Amino acid sequence: MALINQFTTQYGLVGKIDAFGYLDYLKANPDVSRKHGKVVLVTADTPLKASRGEGKTTTTIALIDALRARGIDAAAVLRQPSMGITAAGSKGGASGGGKASLTHPELVDWGLTGEMAAIENAQNLLVSFAEKAVDEGRIDTVLVPRVSEVPSRSLRQIVVDRGKGNVPERVVLTPTCEMMQIVVVSHSMDEIGQRVANMVAGTKNGVPVTFGSFIDLWRITGILKDAVKPAKTETVNGSPVYVHGGPFANVSLGIPTLVSVEMACALHDVVVVEAGYGADAGAQKWLDIASREFGAAWPAAAVVVTRASTWRDDPALSWRYPFHVNRLENLGIPTFPLINLWDGEDDQIDDLRKTAASLGFRSPIIGNLFRDGGKALEPQLDDFVAAFDASGMSAAGDADAVSENGSRDSHKGLGLVDDVRWIARNAYGVPSERMVIADGFESSLAAATQLCAGADVSIDDLAVVAVKSPATMTDDDTRPADERTVTLKKVEPHFGAGVVQVNLTTSLTTPMPKIV
Amino acid sequence: MALINQFTTQYGLVGKIDAFGYLDYLKANPDVSRKHGKVVLVTADTPLKASRGEGKTTTTIALIDALRARGIDAAAVLRQPSMGITAAGSKGGASGGGKASLTHPELVDWGLTGEMAAIENAQNLLVSFAEKAVDEGRIDTVLVPRVSEVPSRSLRQIVVDRGKGNVPERVVLTPTCEMMQIVVVSHSMDEIGQRVANMVAGTKNGVPVTFGSFIDLWRITGILKDAVKPAKTETVNGSPVYVHGGPFANVSLGIPTLVSVEMACALHDVVVVEAGYGADAGAQKWLDIASREFGAAWPAAAVVVTRASTWRDDPALSWRYPFHVNRLENLGIPTFPLINLWDGEDDQIDDLRKTAASLGFRSPIIGNLFRDGGKALEPQLDDFVAAFDASGMSAAGDADAVSENGSRDSHKGLGLVDDVRWIARNAYGVPSERMVIADGFESSLAAATQLCAGADVSIDDLAVVAVKSPATMTDDDTRPADERTVTLKKVEPHFGAGVVQVNLTTSLTTPMPKIV
């Protein structure tokens, strides 16, 4: 029996894997047979709107089906979609489509085995403990927001204890909460406990007070016992797919859990990681946060998905797709355009290839993945396979450093504003002189810096998480290149997760979409 | 292979059973082998406070272990404890203790397989749809409350859309919400859909508008797909235990799901159903709601649990235990006192037996169940087994009607206030003339009656759910018998669940206990 089966328990139609236990076992038993798979990112063009995906999950599924048909041991790691958003009809599920589907999309789209709900409960319980701490005089201000999986714009800003205390509070979506971030970056339950201990409950006379100073951490880790286990499912063609961690890389980490990717790399030769919405969100977070700051694998190759129409229909936005492809190439990552055709678009293939050539791209991979699944890709993958075979990148991240902009070094110590400048220049194409400091940003930064100092944390040691609209990279992507700006609006440190969120562009709110 | 295995899927350490499918199969195949088990209620004295249980779950577990040791095919049906309350430390778990424990109490106490969370999400999504209905002008007032599993008193009354709409809303605990009530009483997913369709979203110009008139019901039933399946676990001695449905019979139904009990009766000869807090809450709800109004089995016997100290230490409250035992006996249910000893109380057994005899009780069953488990009970069960063997009651409810007060007829049509009078007289010992109508009750009843009329429902056809403190049966249980009163405070119909809640006694709030 394969070793991993000893760490796997069936939960209905999905397997749940004790990834912490498996990775610990590998560490304690270095002679045990394991793989050192390479990570391939599937990311996308910036979508025209959040509800209109380009087909990243469909591509990821088709890609592993195609690679496995070629005899390569490939697997995918997906983020769990937000049931609240799907159930509300604000957005489709995220389980692929047509011939590029998971066997049980209804499981993945509709709450899996309760992972999101447990994370939501854990953070909400922390809020209850924080309220108790107010009653007991330990803190005078609660800083940790409540959490809801279900979208409801009216929950963004609430008042609790109506008619008595009338305390203003915030509610954020489950995938974006600090507890989700902690689950995404942690490598053990002990680390989760330590990170929860470092979360700021609130302040007392302006000085931050962390949960570790007054709660029983087992009450929180107890709730998370199953939520920390990646789920294993498969494509309709039997290719292995791991699902773990929350979506929404525009407003939070939005990447799969690091342990799910590390586990998959120990089990397979190629691990396709989905990173969206666009490359400016998902790929930026994978590269600049997961890899640089938390030791995740640097990608051996990347695929940037687009639809034929996205690439072409709005001339004012057509700069974005080549920008993403070129940025990743310039980081030394072999990057392949992938054009996900819809019905009636097959006759555009020649034109699309010409456009790609004129832009200096590698030869694009083109197919109707919904209709044809992995079979559409299989014959087109020679260059792609050769590229990641040739790459020295691996899960161990042991390749040479790449070019200046692409250095995989940590940005710790760079300084928060300089780090945002770096992101704006490299990921959004906006130079430093066109960064705009909004009213209130300086005071928000000063307050955050003071909060950090009070907790003996340097704000410059926290990984910067850009919070922005999924559909735009700058304040207005339709403006000419030399007029585009990025505005810094607000700063919010999450000590427990080890990140600091910086609100940019036109979306500064917590993500509670309108129900549709 | 046993038929039930075809309807069972393993979810980690517990089995999840498609009870709807199994019961449908039995109905469609009347010649298939099945049992017609009798229901035995385990209920208790009214607790001195909510956080101090008498030991119902411990007793239930010890009882089935003892019955099985005597060769009787017994099983238990428990309600899932509220993780929020347990994690907050407000109350212990509900998985027994010591030698009378479940094999995996941490599973049952800490969220099982996400059942509560799914029910919470389902009702919260309905609130989001109701808000959308406000935006669209379908309704002008939202009547369905939000739901939280995590206790937080400050959530009882909130304001959403702070700074803009400033809309007042309520939040109730998951176990007490209408969606939980619907799951508890329904026999199929179609019935759940129909009941959700009948839930009142809010009103438009005072006229109730139901969810069925504007939402896709599959969005809600999709969320509930696993939550409707009872979980199967076992005691440390291997006796089968089914867990399904929410607790808190003082403020809601607080009984296991009806399908979980029906399924257990098809599989076993004796099905021990836990019904608490005290007999005035859990047993009252089982008898007067589950059995009378929803067709559940009338109990073939009952056990009323108390501690030696509860029975004796507060003379002003010592009337309650005999009241409960005698009430159930007078309903024709053979009722056995069970005294759950704590360490150091073994020498009280003789005195306890004398007291029981002086009160005219059946011979009490006495043991330290934490220390000795079912072995403490096994030799004492001759009379108990003989009693339910002799009983004509069965899952089919085919016995003769019992005495006047004990008639198992529905109370539909009795009239809400008369029904509460009946409950107060029979379950709390307070005659009609000492019912107190609080200020505001009449207007609350009039508004509820009008709401019902607007929805073409007679309020008198809804099953009355008494909402009260778990620790008291009357406004002040320490007063002399002829001075005790019950106060009617507020009325809240739940059309979907088919019940109307009537707030009584000193507890009129939604149950958000203080976190401790």
Interface residues (C-beta under 8 A of the other chain):
Chain A: T9 Q10 Y11 G12 L13 K16 M83 G84 A87 A88 G89 E106 W110 G111 T113 G114 A117 A118 E120 N121 N124 L125 V127 S128 F129 E131 K132 S148 E149 V150 P151 S152 R153 S154 L155 R156 Q157 I158 V159 V160 D161 R162 G163 K164 G165 N166 V167 P168 D216 R219 I220 G222 I223 K225 D226 K514 I515 V516
Chain B: T9 Q10 Y11 G12 L13 K16 M83 G84 A87 A88 G89 E106 W110 G111 T113 G114 A117 A118 E120 N121 N124 L125 V127 S128 F129 E131 K132 S148 E149 V150 P151 S152 R153 S154 L155 R156 Q157 I158 V159 V160 D161 R162 G163 K164 G165 N166 V167 P168 D216 R219 I220 G222 I223 K225 D226 K514 I515 V516
